[in-house]
Amino acid sequence: MITTDEKVYRYFIQPQLDKINNTLVGYELLMKYYTPEGWRPPVHSLIFLQKFLRTHLLQP
């Protein structure tokens, strides 16, 4: 059983589908942690993603 004092992380693999051709085009790996409300994405990963997008994708 998972208690609220523990930070338990889990990876979820989500397929990426092309609905037009009904084919699998890739996968997405999602990291989430357990809360009393269910599995949620870690807040620090969202902050990291914002910084990454600003520094790596917006360069000329």
Secondary structure, 3 states (H helix, E strand, C coil): CCCCCCCCEEEEEEEEEECCCCEEEEEEEEEEEEECCEEECCHHHHHHHHHHHHHHHCCC
